[in-house]
């Protein structure tokens, strides 16, 4: 695999009984890129992310992450990536400081490095005053920020984010965006799934759209716009990512659906 690629999949598939959640997915993500991975609910996004992070074995096909074949080097890949899953699955009976210490030591960081990075992350994300409190008492937004801190503490080469902005306030969202841009400037690759299309449009350099487990569009926003013919639209008029997404996954209605009792 060329060094310029952080992720390459070839006919990657995953079935659950008769349901094919991911169907022959061919995906290429360049190193140092901010990659948006979009799709409607049930399109196969989370299943794909679980396969790429080594949590789920594919039914067929191949995946290489950071130059390693996932089927034979899953542990090495996990050492080099950070993950913020949609279902956070934190250890609720630990404090925030204890949890970051646990994650840091699992990545074989020294106690001094763990302490220094934990303090900096907790302060930056506004969690320093609750670092000694149990995670079970945290709000959803606080848990999300802690999961983000845990994903960064070992300085990953590739960061997977599954709905990272869901449930957090505008201030925290701005902080996370700033950190993500700093990571991109250091050639860290970011793989983002989100239903907040305005954020994807502003942050991501390349976008892929999946529907019913299949890749239906991929490229820069400009490339996606060029590839979509919108009848009756001025070619010079910019199309939003939201409209591109709706047109691509076939979610547009000639007449918007209406509730009968509101007629």
Helices and strands as residue ranges (DSSP letters): E 5-16, E 19-30, E 34-39, H 45-52, E 60-65, E 68-69, H 70-80, E 81-84, H 96-106, H 111-124, G 128-130, G 135-137, H 140-152, E 158-162, H 170-185, E 189-193, H 197-203, E 206-211, E 214-219, H 221-226, H 241-249, G 260-262
